[in-house]
Amino acid sequence: MNWQDIARETKINSQYLYPEKIPSSIKSRFTKSDALKRQFEFSPQELEVPGGNPDPIGDELKSQGGGIIHRYQNRILFTPTQACPINCRYCFRKNELNQGHKFLSPSLKRLKKYLSEHPEVDEVILTGGDPLILSDSKIKEILDTCLQSHIKYVRFHTRTPIAIPERLDQSFLELIRNYESKFKRIFFVLHTNHVDELTQPVLNKIKNLQNFNISLLTQTVLLKDVNDQPQALKELFELLVETGFTPYYLHHPDKVKGAMHFYLSEEEGMQIYKELRKICSGWAIPHYIVDSPHAYGKKLVINQLI
């Protein structure tokens, strides 16, 4: 079965306010992993724990339409799809994506025009949804649009290899090979939160990316009762380094409406990070960051430790 068939086979359970979408390969491991179950299965706490923001980092404030979000001077986010291979219960865009916000709806025509009007932008960050749930032909179309302008760097942010490792098939690898030298740099940022996500099939697939001249990074969200232990983070980050990836971001959880049961205070997070620094080598420790709810962007939480 190819990755498209797996994606089509994954059913959406719409009985909840925030629908479930879980590939069978992950759901079958829930009995052995609370970390997986808690991240992807509906919990009544989504409706019971109050607070949170439908737009916790101010996407709409910085939206330019057509799936473009311009928060930083030299780079833009582009959401080429609102689809994901799996629904994460803590997702900072769970309200926007669930309600189909129009400002996230992609337009390559709008992207091309916006880039032509903003020569200060030299990087396009593909986010979503998840860009790797798109076909290779659609990804190629996006990359060609970037090449037609002055873009030097392209960054993929993706959860797809965790949910459907088969997505990193030979066709996708050939696509990366064809474009790796056309930009100054391509960055591949894998989103993973716990070692239980990194099964052998996942590791086998992501290791193939080491064969290309691209930068392999990761991002992780600190989540209450999932990975909020220094040892759990150490195991994750060291395994990622062994696989050829550099841990890049450890996100403090956003205050998301419907996901506040994952939230912990910055003081708790800083203590976890402080303990992590004692037991984990510096080359395996990511930047610990928090996003502003007012669309100001990321700041280093570690500054408050010094």
C-alpha positions in Angstrom: 0.0 0.0 0.0 1.4 3.4 -1.0 1.2 6.5 1.1 -1.7 8.0 -0.8 -3.8 4.8 0.0 -2.9 5.0 3.6 -3.9 8.7 3.8 -7.2 7.9 2.1 -7.8 4.9 4.4 -7.4 7.1 7.5 -11.0 8.0 8.5 -12.0 11.2 10.2 -14.2 10.7 13.3 -16.4 13.7 13.3 -18.5 13.0 16.4 -16.3 15.4 18.5 -16.1 19.2 18.3 -12.5 18.6 17.2 -12.6 15.5 15.0 -10.2 12.6 15.4 -8.0 11.6 12.5 -5.5 8.8 13.3 -3.8 6.3 10.9 -4.4 2.7 12.0 -0.6 2.1 12.4 -0.5 4.7 15.2 -3.9 3.8 16.8 -2.9 0.2 17.1 0.0 1.2 19.5 -2.2 3.2 21.9 -2.4 0.2 24.4 1.4 0.3 24.7 1.9 4.1 24.7 0.1 6.6 26.8 2.2 9.3 25.1 0.7 8.4 21.7 -2.8 8.0 23.0 -2.8 11.3 24.8 -1.5 13.2 21.8 -4.0 11.9 19.3 -7.1 10.5 20.9 -10.0 12.7 21.9 -10.2 13.5 25.6 -13.2 15.1 27.4 -10.7 17.5 28.9 -10.7 19.3 25.6 -14.1 20.6 26.5 -13.8 20.6 30.3 -10.6 22.6 30.9 -11.4 26.3 30.3 -9.3 29.0 28.8 -7.1 29.2 25.8 -7.3 31.2 22.6 -8.7 30.1 19.2 -5.7 31.9 17.6 -3.0 31.6 20.2 0.0 33.1 18.3 -1.8 35.7 16.3 -1.9 34.1 12.8 -4.8 36.2 11.7 -3.2 39.4 12.8 -0.3 38.7 10.4 -2.2 37.1 7.6 -1.8 38.5 4.1 -4.4 36.2 2.6 -3.8 33.3 0.3 -2.2 31.2 3.0 0.6 33.8 3.6 1.5 34.8 7.1 4.2 37.5 7.4 5.4 37.7 11.0 9.2 38.2 10.5 10.9 40.6 8.1 12.9 38.3 5.9 10.6 35.2 5.9 7.0 34.2 5.4 4.9 31.2 6.3 2.9 29.7 3.5 0.1 27.2 4.3 -0.2 25.2 1.0 -2.9 23.0 2.6 -5.2 22.8 5.6 -5.1 19.0 5.6 -3.0 16.9 8.0 -2.2 13.2 8.0 -3.2 13.1 11.7 -5.0 15.4 14.1 -2.9 16.4 17.1 -5.0 17.2 20.1 -2.7 20.0 21.2 -2.3 21.7 17.8 -2.0 25.5 18.0 -4.1 25.7 14.9 -6.8 23.2 15.9 -9.5 25.9 16.0 -8.4 27.6 12.7 -8.1 24.3 10.8 -11.3 22.8 12.3 -13.3 25.9 11.2 -11.6 26.1 7.8 -10.4 29.7 8.2 -10.2 31.3 4.8 -7.0 33.2 5.6 -5.2 29.8 5.6 -6.6 28.9 2.2 -3.6 28.7 -0.2 -3.1 30.6 -3.5 0.0 30.1 -5.5 -0.9 33.1 -7.6 -1.1 35.3 -4.5 2.2 33.8 -3.3 4.0 34.7 -6.5 2.6 38.2 -6.4 3.4 38.8 -2.8 7.0 37.6 -3.2 7.4 40.0 -6.2 6.3 42.9 -4.0 8.5 42.0 -1.0 12.2 41.6 -2.0 13.1 41.6 1.7 11.7 38.1 1.9 14.3 35.4 1.2 12.8 32.4 2.9 9.5 30.6 2.5 8.4 28.3 5.4 5.9 25.6 4.3 3.5 24.8 7.1 -0.1 24.0 7.4 -1.9 21.7 7.7 1.1 19.7 6.6 2.8 20.3 3.3 3.9 16.7 2.9 0.4 15.5 2.6 0.4 17.1 -0.8 1.3 15.2 -3.9 4.8 15.6 -5.3 3.5 17.5 -8.3 1.9 20.1 -6.1 5.1 20.4 -4.0 7.0 20.8 -7.2 4.6 23.6 -8.3 5.2 25.4 -5.0 9.0 25.1 -5.2 8.9 26.3 -8.8 6.9 29.4 -7.7 9.6 30.1 -5.1 12.4 29.7 -7.7 10.7 32.2 -10.0 11.3 34.8 -7.3 14.3 35.7 -5.2 13.8 33.0 -2.5 17.1 31.5 -1.2 15.7 29.2 1.5 12.8 26.8 1.7 11.8 25.2 4.9 9.4 22.2 5.3 7.7 21.8 8.6 6.1 18.4 8.8 4.5 15.7 11.0 3.7 13.4 8.1 6.7 11.0 8.4 5.6 10.2 11.9 2.1 9.4 10.9 2.8 8.0 7.4 6.5 7.2 7.0 5.7 5.7 3.6 5.4 9.3 2.4 9.2 9.5 2.1 9.1 7.3 -0.9 11.5 7.2 -3.8 9.5 9.7 -5.8 9.7 12.3 -3.0 13.4 11.6 -2.5 14.0 12.2 -6.2 12.1 15.5 -5.9 14.4 16.6 -3.1 17.4 15.6 -5.1 16.2 17.6 -8.1 15.8 20.8 -5.9 18.6 20.5 -3.3 21.0 22.6 -5.4 18.5 25.1 -6.8 18.2 26.9 -3.4 20.9 28.1 -1.1 19.5 25.7 1.4 16.5 23.4 1.9 15.5 22.8 5.5 13.5 19.7 6.6 12.0 20.2 10.1 10.4 17.0 11.6 7.8 17.5 14.3 8.2 14.8 16.9 7.4 14.8 20.6 8.2 11.4 22.1 10.5 8.4 21.3 7.4 6.2 21.0 6.7 8.0 17.7 10.1 6.9 16.3 9.4 3.3 15.3 11.8 1.4 13.2 9.9 2.1 10.0 9.9 5.8 10.8 13.7 5.8 11.5 14.4 3.8 8.4 12.6 6.4 6.2 13.9 9.6 7.8 17.5 8.3 7.7 17.3 8.3 3.9 17.2 12.1 4.1 20.8 12.1 5.2 21.8 11.3 1.6 21.0 14.8 0.5 22.6 18.2 0.9 19.8 19.6 3.1 19.6 20.6 6.8 17.7 18.2 9.0 16.1 19.8 12.1 13.4 18.9 14.5 10.8 20.7 16.6 9.1 19.4 19.8 6.3 20.7 21.9 6.6 20.4 25.6 3.3 18.7 26.7 2.0 18.0 30.2 1.8 14.2 30.9 3.4 13.4 27.5 7.0 14.5 27.6 7.3 16.8 30.6 10.2 14.8 32.1 13.8 15.6 31.5 14.7 12.0 30.8 12.0 11.6 28.2 13.3 14.6 26.3 16.9 13.4 26.6 16.0 10.0 25.1 14.1 11.7 22.2 16.8 14.3 21.4 19.7 11.8 21.5 17.9 9.4 19.3 17.2 12.1 16.8 20.8 13.1 16.7 21.8 9.5 16.1 19.4 9.6 13.2 21.1 12.6 11.7 18.7 15.3 12.9 19.5 18.4 15.0 17.0 19.3 17.7 16.1 22.9 16.8 13.0 24.0 18.8 11.5 22.9 22.1 8.2 24.8 22.1 6.5 25.9 25.3 2.8 24.9 24.8 0.6 27.6 23.4 -2.5 28.6 25.2 -4.9 26.9 22.8 -8.6 26.7 23.2 -9.5 23.1 23.6 -5.9 22.1 24.5 -5.3 23.7 27.9 -5.0 20.2 29.6 -1.6 20.0 27.9 -0.5 23.3 29.3 2.1 23.9 32.0 3.5 27.1 33.3 6.7 28.7 32.0 8.2 28.2 35.5 7.5 24.5 35.3 8.9 24.4 31.8 12.0 26.3 32.8 12.7 23.8 35.6 12.4 20.9 33.2 14.7 22.6 30.7 17.2 23.4 33.5 17.3 19.7 34.6 17.6 18.6 30.9 20.7 20.8 30.6 22.3 18.8 33.5 21.8 15.4 31.9 22.0 16.0 28.2 25.0 17.2 26.1 24.7 20.6 24.5 24.7 19.3 21.0 21.4 17.5 21.6 19.5 20.4 23.3 17.2 22.6 21.3 16.3 26.2 21.8 13.5 26.5 24.4 11.1 29.0 23.0 7.6 30.5 23.5 5.4 32.2 20.9 3.8 35.5 21.7 -0.1 35.5 21.6 0.2 39.0 20.1 1.9 37.8 16.8 5.3 39.2 17.9 6.9 35.8 17.2 9.2 33.6 19.3 11.4 34.5 22.3 13.9 32.3 24.1 12.6 31.2 27.5 16.2 30.4 28.5 16.9 34.1 28.8 14.8 34.0 32.0 17.1 31.4 33.5 20.3 33.4 33.3 
